[in-house]
Amino acid sequence: MSAKRGNLPYLLILICCCLMAASAVGVYTNSVGVFYTKVSADLGVGRGAFALHATLCALTAGFLCPLAARIMRRYPMRLLILAGSVLAGGATVLMSLTSNIYVFYLLGIIRGVGMTTFSLMPVTTLVNNWFKEKHGLAVGIALSFSGIAGAVFSPLFSSLIESYGWRTSFVWMGVIGFLLTVPGMFFAHYEPEAIGLPAYGGVLKTENKAGTAVDQRKEAKGAKLYLPALILLSLMTVLHTSVTGIAQHFPGMAEWMGMSAAVGAAMVSAGMIGNIISKLIIGSLSDWIGPFRASMWMIAVNAIALVGLLVLGGSAAWVMYAIAFLYGTVYSVGAVGIPLLTRKLFGQKNYSNAYSIMTIFTSIGSASALTIIGLVYDMTGGYTAALMGGLAIDIVNFCLLIVMSRVQAGREKNVA
């Protein structure tokens, strides 16, 4: 059956994953910021009060991921994507009809519930199940579309808001978010074995009866939620995602450095380009040198960017764009590195359970990042402390990766 179909089923799954990541992250998460100014002004509330609906959405999606990990095994993936897309898209469209901030909070929660079926955890679980070879590259390609969609749809929605108003723009956001998930409703299967195919580069499970006892022990060992590794990876996850918020402060940071707001906006764009490219790089690097070293390289580059902001801040515009581009590597570790590390530490068998826990810490870190950095600026009158804090976190996480790699090497040696 595999020979007849060739690589088409695997390509379709990868396309589905790319588009679901584009919907959940690129449209519903990365693009919502362009609504803050107009909507908060019309509702007569602060930007922070309106932004809370997006925070509630992200936290809901994160905290429900453990439940999603269970139901994905029990119900058809295509039906779950359909149900989740209707909830998320419908809630977004309904935002166009309300002027009550508390209704926005409720609809944000509903959108978060829907997103659990097509967000990063389901996407990376599908890639894990479908790709044995080129796994890191497949994850990198799929999750790079979250950055691509953010870069495409943020200016699109901004233009729609200026031309037609924020209410019509919310309708378009809900429709686009829904349409991006449609392929998944037709082609997404939890495992390739469901349609009689092996994972890409692997063999059918029914054909792999002659597996050695050593291989079986390794798989069982990797599948356990080994507590020390779980604690270390959880700590790294919450710390690293708290650093990502620095990029959203580039416009204000540029003005603080004595540069124009236009330079700050261009820095955000440069960071998004770095985001997209570094996700592809870390995936390929992981296939070549492993997820620990690949993540270390990306964190090292991010640390260099932070040093650049501290030392060269206020230099020529092209220098700031280059630094912002390098800073985009921060997203590659959060979006691609952590899923790859989770698979390495806990095995494919228990990936969805382990990564669903990581998504909780991802939600906590990313949801608190913007607020914490803003508070640090308010208290100190500048961004130096936030940048130094980010650099300290990079150093800590680099050390955590070294410890985790040695822990994993020790576990593998024990079952060899």
C-alpha positions in Angstrom: 0.0 0.0 0.0 2.9 2.4 0.8 4.5 1.7 -2.5 1.3 2.5 -4.4 0.7 5.8 -2.7 4.3 6.8 -2.4 5.0 9.8 -0.2 1.7 11.5 -0.8 0.0 10.6 2.5 3.1 11.8 4.4 3.1 15.1 2.5 -0.6 15.6 3.1 -0.1 15.0 6.9 2.7 17.6 6.9 0.6 20.1 5.0 -2.2 19.6 7.5 0.2 20.1 10.4 1.6 23.3 8.8 -1.9 24.8 8.3 -3.1 23.8 11.8 0.0 25.5 13.3 -0.7 28.5 11.1 -4.2 28.7 12.4 -3.7 28.1 16.1 -0.5 30.2 16.5 -0.2 32.4 13.5 -3.8 33.6 13.3 -5.4 33.1 16.7 -2.3 33.9 18.8 0.3 36.0 17.0 -2.1 38.2 15.1 -4.5 39.2 17.9 -2.3 42.0 19.1 -3.3 44.2 16.1 -6.8 44.4 17.6 -5.8 45.8 21.0 -5.7 49.5 20.3 -9.0 49.8 18.4 -11.1 47.4 20.4 -10.0 48.7 23.8 -10.7 52.3 22.7 -14.2 51.4 21.5 -15.0 49.3 24.6 -13.7 52.0 26.9 -11.3 49.7 28.7 -7.5 49.5 29.0 -5.4 47.5 26.5 -4.3 45.2 29.3 -7.9 44.5 30.2 -8.8 43.6 26.6 -5.6 41.6 26.1 -6.7 39.4 29.1 -9.1 37.6 26.7 -6.1 36.4 24.7 -4.2 35.4 27.9 -7.3 33.4 29.0 -7.4 31.7 25.6 -3.7 30.7 25.8 -4.0 29.5 29.3 -7.1 27.5 28.6 -5.5 25.8 25.6 -2.4 25.0 27.6 -4.1 23.6 30.7 -6.5 21.4 28.6 -3.7 19.8 26.6 -3.4 16.8 29.1 -7.1 16.1 28.4 -6.6 16.5 24.7 -3.7 14.0 24.8 -6.2 11.4 26.1 -9.1 12.0 23.8 -6.9 12.0 20.7 -6.3 8.3 21.3 -10.0 7.6 21.8 -11.8 9.5 19.0 -11.1 10.1 15.3 -8.6 12.9 14.9 -10.5 14.4 12.0 -13.7 14.8 14.1 -11.8 16.4 16.9 -10.2 18.9 14.5 -13.7 19.7 13.1 -15.2 20.2 16.5 -12.3 22.3 17.8 -12.2 24.5 14.7 -16.0 25.2 14.9 -15.6 26.2 18.5 -12.5 28.4 17.9 -13.7 30.0 14.7 -17.3 30.5 16.0 -16.1 32.1 19.2 -13.9 34.5 17.2 -16.8 35.4 14.8 -19.0 36.1 17.8 -16.5 38.6 19.2 -17.6 40.8 16.4 -21.1 41.0 17.9 -20.3 42.0 21.5 -19.3 45.2 23.3 -19.0 43.6 26.7 -15.5 42.9 27.9 -16.7 39.9 30.1 -18.2 38.3 27.0 -14.8 38.7 25.3 -13.3 36.8 28.2 -15.8 34.0 27.9 -15.3 33.8 24.1 -11.6 33.8 24.6 -11.9 30.7 26.9 -14.1 29.0 24.4 -11.6 29.7 21.6 -8.9 28.2 23.8 -11.0 25.0 24.3 -11.3 24.6 20.6 -7.6 25.3 19.9 -6.6 22.3 22.0 -7.5 20.0 19.1 -5.3 21.6 16.5 -2.6 23.5 18.4 1.1 22.7 18.9 0.6 19.5 21.0 -1.7 17.7 18.4 0.5 19.0 15.6 3.7 17.7 17.1 2.0 14.4 18.1 1.0 13.8 14.5 4.5 14.5 13.2 5.9 12.1 15.9 3.6 9.4 14.9 4.0 9.8 11.1 7.7 10.5 10.7 10.5 8.3 12.0 13.1 9.6 9.6 13.5 13.3 9.0 11.5 13.8 12.1 13.3 17.0 13.3 13.0 18.6 9.8 9.3 17.7 9.7 8.7 19.4 13.0 10.7 22.4 12.0 8.8 22.8 8.7 5.4 22.4 10.4 6.0 24.9 13.2 7.7 27.4 11.0 4.3 28.1 9.5 3.2 29.6 12.9 5.8 32.4 12.2 5.0 32.6 8.5 1.2 33.0 9.2 1.9 35.6 11.9 4.0 37.6 9.4 1.3 37.4 6.8 -1.9 37.8 8.7 -0.9 40.4 11.3 -0.5 43.2 8.6 -3.6 41.8 6.7 -5.8 42.1 9.8 -4.3 45.5 10.6 -5.3 46.6 7.1 -8.8 45.2 7.4 -9.3 46.9 10.7 -8.3 50.3 9.2 -10.6 49.7 6.1 -13.6 47.9 7.6 -13.4 48.1 11.4 -12.5 45.5 14.0 -15.9 43.8 14.0 -15.6 42.7 10.4 -12.0 41.8 10.9 -12.9 39.4 13.7 -15.3 37.7 11.3 -12.4 37.3 8.8 -10.1 36.0 11.5 -12.6 33.3 12.5 -13.3 32.3 8.9 -9.6 32.2 8.0 -8.7 30.3 11.1 -11.3 27.7 10.4 -10.4 27.3 6.7 -6.8 26.6 7.5 -7.8 23.6 9.5 -10.1 22.1 6.8 -7.5 19.8 5.3 -6.9 18.2 8.7 -10.6 17.3 8.8 -10.2 15.1 5.8 -6.6 13.7 6.0 -5.4 13.7 9.6 -5.2 10.3 11.2 -3.6 9.9 14.6 -1.3 7.1 13.4 -0.4 6.0 9.9 -1.3 2.4 10.8 -4.9 3.6 10.8 -4.8 3.6 7.0 -2.3 0.7 6.7 0.9 2.6 6.4 4.1 2.6 8.4 5.7 5.8 9.8 7.9 7.5 7.2 11.2 5.7 7.2 9.8 2.9 9.4 7.9 -0.4 9.1 4.4 -1.4 10.1 4.1 -2.3 13.7 2.6 -5.6 12.8 5.7 -6.3 10.7 8.1 -5.5 13.5 7.5 -8.6 15.6 11.1 -9.5 15.7 12.2 -6.5 17.7 15.1 -7.3 20.1 14.6 -7.4 23.9 17.1 -4.5 24.2 15.0 -2.3 21.8 11.8 -3.2 23.7 13.5 -2.3 27.0 14.7 1.0 25.6 11.3 1.9 24.3 9.7 1.1 27.7 12.4 3.1 29.5 11.9 6.1 27.3 8.2 6.0 27.6 8.2 6.5 31.4 7.7 10.0 32.7 11.0 9.9 34.5 10.6 12.5 37.3 14.1 14.2 37.2 13.9 14.7 33.5 10.3 16.0 33.8 11.3 18.5 36.4 14.4 19.7 34.5 12.5 20.1 31.2 9.5 21.8 32.9 11.9 24.3 34.5 13.6 25.0 31.2 10.3 25.4 29.4 8.8 28.0 31.7 12.1 29.9 31.9 12.7 29.9 28.1 9.1 30.9 27.2 9.3 33.8 29.6 12.2 35.2 27.5 10.2 35.3 24.2 8.3 38.4 25.4 11.3 40.6 24.8 10.8 40.6 21.1 7.3 42.1 21.5 8.9 45.1 23.3 11.3 45.9 20.4 9.2 49.0 19.3 9.4 50.5 22.8 13.0 49.3 23.2 14.1 51.1 20.0 12.6 54.4 21.3 14.3 53.9 24.7 17.6 53.5 22.8 17.0 56.8 21.0 15.8 55.3 17.7 12.5 55.7 15.8 9.4 53.6 16.3 9.8 52.5 12.6 13.1 50.9 13.5 11.5 49.1 16.3 8.7 47.8 14.1 11.3 46.6 11.5 13.1 44.8 14.3 9.9 42.9 15.1 9.8 41.9 11.4 13.4 40.9 11.4 12.8 38.8 14.5 9.9 37.0 12.8 12.2 36.2 9.8 14.7 34.8 12.3 11.9 32.9 13.9 11.0 31.1 10.7 14.5 30.3 9.5 15.7 29.1 12.9 12.9 26.7 13.2 13.9 25.0 10.0 17.6 25.0 11.1 17.0 23.5 14.5 14.9 20.7 13.0 17.6 19.8 10.6 20.3 20.2 13.2 18.4 17.9 15.5 18.3 15.1 12.9 22.1 15.6 12.5 23.5 16.2 16.0 20.5 15.5 18.3 18.0 17.8 20.0 20.2 18.6 23.0 23.1 20.1 21.0 20.7 21.7 18.4 18.9 23.5 21.2 22.2 24.5 22.8 23.3 26.2 19.5 20.1 28.1 19.3 20.3 29.3 22.9 23.9 30.3 22.4 22.9 32.5 19.3 20.0 34.0 21.3 22.5 34.9 24.1 24.7 36.6 21.6 21.7 38.6 20.4 21.0 39.7 24.0 24.6 40.8 24.5 24.3 42.7 21.2 21.2 44.6 22.5 23.0 45.4 25.7 26.3 46.5 24.1 25.3 47.8 20.7 21.8 49.2 21.4 21.3 52.4 19.6 23.8 51.6 16.8 23.0 51.9 13.1 19.6 50.5 12.1 21.0 47.6 10.1 22.9 46.5 13.2 19.7 46.4 15.2 18.0 44.5 12.4 20.7 41.9 12.4 20.5 41.5 16.2 16.8 41.2 16.1 17.1 38.5 13.4 19.5 36.5 15.6 17.1 37.0 18.5 14.4 35.2 16.5 16.1 32.0 17.5 14.4 32.2 20.8 11.2 30.9 19.1 12.9 27.9 17.6 13.7 26.4 21.0 10.2 27.1 22.4 8.3 25.8 19.4 10.6 23.1 18.0 13.3 22.3 20.5 11.1 21.5 23.4 8.9 19.0 21.5 12.1 17.3 20.2 13.6 17.2 23.7 10.3 15.8 25.0 10.4 13.0 22.5 14.0 12.3 23.2 13.6 12.2 27.0 10.3 10.3 27.2 10.0 8.4 23.9 7.3 8.4 21.3 4.9 6.1 23.2 4.4 8.7 26.0 5.1 11.8 24.1 1.6 13.3 24.1 1.3 12.9 27.9 4.7 14.5 28.5 4.3 17.3 26.0 0.9 18.1 27.3 2.6 18.9 30.6 5.1 21.1 28.8 2.3 23.1 27.2 1.1 24.1 30.6 4.5 25.6 31.5 4.7 27.1 28.0 1.4 28.9 28.6 2.5 30.1 32.0 5.8 31.4 30.8 4.5 33.1 27.6 1.4 34.5 29.3 3.5 36.2 32.1 6.4 37.3 29.9 4.9 40.6 28.5 3.6 41.7 31.8 6.8 40.9 33.8 9.0 42.7 31.2 6.6 45.7 31.3 6.7 45.8 35.1 10.5 45.7 35.1 10.6 48.6 32.7 8.2 50.6 34.9 10.3 49.9 38.0 13.7 50.6 36.4 12.9 53.1 33.6 14.6 51.0 31.0 15.1 47.5 29.5 18.6 46.8 30.8 17.4 44.7 33.7 15.1 42.7 31.4 17.8 42.0 28.9 20.3 41.0 31.6 17.6 38.7 33.1 17.0 37.1 29.7 20.8 36.5 29.3 20.9 34.9 32.7 18.0 32.6 31.8 19.8 31.6 28.6 22.9 30.6 30.6 20.8 28.7 33.1 18.9 26.8 30.3 22.2 26.0 28.5 23.4 24.4 31.8 20.0 22.6 32.2 20.4 21.1 28.7 23.9 19.8 29.6 22.4 18.1 32.7 19.5 16.6 30.8 21.7 15.2 28.1 23.9 13.5 30.7 20.8 12.2 32.5 19.5 10.8 29.3 22.9 9.3 28.4 23.0 7.6 31.8 19.5 6.1 31.3 20.3 4.8 27.8 23.6 3.3 29.2 21.6 1.4 31.9 19.3 -0.3 29.4 22.0 -1.0 26.8 
